């Protein structure tokens, strides 16, 4: 199925619920938008992923795809199909890979999942999305993930950093994660942070959104004070992205913030344990991946063979993490 641009006036995109997954689809959607610059784009997106797209001018309209309420169960799916048919869309992109496009009434109704079905499992998720959109005849103008940082957040980040850096390097660090198995141990962040402050003249900015993430962030902040910037708490994603754009380095586990770093292009060191870096690691930005030294990793977080409470990230060597960090600080384009 190849899209003829002049036949597409209105596009429906059924987005995802996970913030990180929505960011990983952003490169494919950005190429589609550039291919259809005159079309009207409507995006349905889950509550947890709204922050990945809000304020971005490529979307003409954003609607909340709340599967717990308005679009719950079979009735919810029927409601969405009815909205799609009433909207008279010419093209539907269903990132959830359901059969809904077949009932949408759209002229172009590709099944997203079938287009990536025969791809090797080790292909990166961003690449899978790019491949799927390319099968529709969409040229790949760019492979870069996309995230829109608001101008007011850029100005605010520049104002804050201009007061504290004074020639120092700005390094951001993300100890937390909503998944406990992907959280970086505070002691690991502290040891690496101390070396970066002492040897690389760095100021460390610490993020952490949820209460659990903020708790770990506070531990690291206290240990590294005063050479720190507290960015923990419910800071908007755009605000975090604005600070990332000014950072020389970002250190993180496998989190949505890692994909945000890829989108804004900051050099990133990502620590992986239970998840797969070849599928979900950094994409398109200078990066290094630190792997847990265990034969069972990655396990896809399906249950730890070492015991229910075992945290494989506890085994990450601080020296290796620091080495990768310095490599990117000194030569970020070598990746």
N, C-alpha and C positions, 0 to 999 in steps of 0.2 A: 504494500500500500504506500503510494507516494502522494504527498500533499501538493496540490496546485494552489499556490498562495492566493491567486485572485478569487478562488472559490471559498476562501475562509474569511469570514467577517467577524465571527464570534467564537471564542475558544473557552471551553470549560476544563479546568484542571482539578482533579480530585487529589488533594495533597495528603500528607502523612500526619501522624500524631506525635511522632518522636522528633524533638528539636534537631538532634544530630542527623537523623535520616533526611529531614527536609533540607538541611544544609548540603548534604551529599547529592541531592537531586538538583541543586541550584544551577550547576553548570549546564546541565541538559536543558533546563527550562529557560535559561538565559539565551542559549542558542536558538531555541524555538521562538522566543520573543523577537530576536533580531531577524529571524527568517520571516516573521509575520508582523512587521512594524505597524501596520495599519489596523490590525485586528483588535477587537475588544476582548480582554482577558479577564475571566472570573475564576478565582481560586477558592475552593473549599479546603480548609485546613483545620486540623485538630487543635484543641485549646493549648496543649503543651508545645505546639510548634509555631504558634502565631508570631512569637518574637523573632523567628527566622525571616519573616516576610513583611512585617508591618512597616509601613512608611516607605516601602520600596516602590519607586515610580513605574516599575515594569508591570505592576498589577493595577488594572483599572478598578477592580472590585474584589474585596476579600470577604468571604463568608465563613462563619464558624461551623466546622463540621463536628458537632458534639454528639458522639455516639451514645452518650449516657442519657441524653435527653431528647432533643428534637429528632435525631436520626437513630434512635435506639431500636435495635432488633429489626425484624422483617418489615414492620410498619414504617420504620425510619428509612429503610432502603427504598421502599415503594415511594415514600415522600420525596426522596432525592431524585429518583427516576422521573417522577412527575414534574419536579422543578426543572430538570434538564430538558424534558420534552417541551414544556411551556416556554423555556428560555430560547428555544430554536437555535441551539448551538450548531455550528458547522463541524467542529472538531472537539473530541474529548480525549484528554490524557488522564488515565486513571493510574496513579502511582501505586495504588494499593493492589493492583493486579487482580481485580475482580472481574466478573462477567458483566458488570453494569453497563459498559459501553455498548453491548449488543442491544440493550433496551432503551438507549438514550435518545434515539431518533436522530443522531448526528450523521452527517454525510460521511465523515471520517471517524471510525470507531475502533481503532486498533486495540488489541489486547496486549498490554504492556508486558505482562509476565511471559507470554509466549515468545516475545521478541528477544528475551534474554535467556530463555530456557536452555539452549544448547551451548551457552558460554561456559568456559572452564570455571570451576568453583573458586579458583584463586584470583580471579580478576577483581580489581578493586570496585567497590560499590559505585563510586563516581563514574568509573569507566563503563560499568554495566548500564547506567542511565544514559550516558553519552551514546553508547552503541544503540540502545533502544530508540532514541530520538533520531539517530542517523538513518535507521532503516525506513523512516518516513520521508526520506529525501532532504532532510534538514542538514545544511552544511555545518561543520563544526568550526566555528569562528574562534572559539576559545575553550580551553579545557580547565580554566580557572573557576573555582567555586565562587559564588557571589553572595555578598552580604552588604546591605545598605546601612552605612553609618550616618546618622543625622548630623547636620552641620553644627547645631548647637552643642552636641556632645563632643565633636572635634575641638571646638573652641574651648570648652570647659577642660578637656584633657590637656590641651596645650598650656592653658593658664596654670593648672595645678603643677604640671611637670616643670614648667619654666622656673618655678619657685624652689624646687627641691633638688634638681639634678646637678646644676652648676658644673657641667663637664663630666658628670658620672654617667655610667651606662645604666639603662633602665631594663631590668629583667622582671618578667612576670612569672608567677608560680601559682599552680592550682593543685593544692593538696587533696581536695575533696572530690566526691562523686556521689550521685544518688545510689549507686550500687556499692555497698561496703567492700566488695572484693576488688574494686578498681580504685580504691582510695590509696593515695600515697602515704606511707607512714610519716607522721610529723617529724620523727627523728631523722629520716632520710632527707626531707626538705630542709631541715635546720642545718644538717652537716654540709650539704651542698651549698645552701645559701650563705653560710659563714665563709666558705672558701671563695665564693664569687664576690662577696663584699671585701674580703681581705686582699685577694689576689687580682681581681678584675675591676676594682673600683666601682662596684655595682650598688644600686638601690633596688631593693626587691619589693615589687608590688604583689600582694597576696589577694586572690579572689576566693569566693566561697558563698554561694547563693543561699542554699537551704540552711536550716538551723544546725544540722549535723555538719555541713560543710563549713559553716561559719565558726563552729566550735573548734574544728581542726585548724582553721585559718588563724584564730586568735592565739593558739598555742605557738604556731610558727612565728607570728608577728611579735609576740612577747620575747621569744628567744633571740630574734634578729634585730630587735630595736637597738638604736634609733634609725638604722639604715633601711627603713621600710616605708611602704605606702599602703595603708589599709583600704583595700577595695572590696572587702568582704561585706556580706549582707545582700539584701535584694536590690542590687544595682541592675539597671536595665541592660539588655544585651547590647544595645547600641552604644551605651556608655562604656561597657567592657571592650567592645570592638574599637572604640576611639582610643582607649589607652593601649590596646594591642598594636594599633597602627604605629604608635610611637615607641614601642618596645624593641630592643635589640634581640630579645630571646624570650621564649615562653616554654616553661617546663610543666608537664601535665601527665595525667594518666589518660586512659581511653574514655574521654568524655565529650559532650557536645561542645565544650569550650575548645577542645582540640580541633574540631572541624571549623569552628569560628576562626581560629588562628590560621588555618589553611586558607580560608576565604579572604582574610585581610592581608595575607602574605607574610606574617611574622615568622622568622626561623623558629622551629619547634623541636624540642626533645620530648618524645612521647614514650612513656613506660607502659609496657604491655605484659599482662599475666594471663588471665583466663580467656581473653578475646584475641581475635586474629588480625594482626597488623596488615597482612597482605590484602585483606578485604575491607578493613575499617580504619586503617592507619592514616597519617597525614597525607595530604594530596596537593601537589602542585607548588608547595612552598619549600624552602630549604628545611631539611629535617634530618633527625637521627631517631632511630627506634632502639630502645633498650628492652631486651627480652629477659624475662625471668629464667634463670638457669635450672630449669626443671624439664625432664623428658615428657612430662604429661601436659606441658603448656604448649599451645593453648588448648583448653578443654571446652571452650564455648560456654563456660559458666553453667554446665549441666550437672554439677555436683563434684565436689573435690574428693579425690581418691586419698588425700592425706587426712581427711577428717572434716566434719561440717564447719568447724570454726577456723580452719587453716587459712591464712592469708599469704598467698604466694608472693605478693609484692614486698613482704617483709624480707625476702631474700635478695632483693636488688642491691647490688654493690654500689655504695655511694661514690667510690672512685671512678667507676665506669660512667655513672650519670654525670659527674663533674667533668670528666674527660670529653664526653660528647658535647656538653654545654660550652666548654671552652673552644672546641673545634668550630662550632657554629658562630660563636662570638667573634673569632679571629678570621674566619673565612666562610661567611654565610652562603656564598654562591656555589660552594662545592658540595653537591648532593646528587 
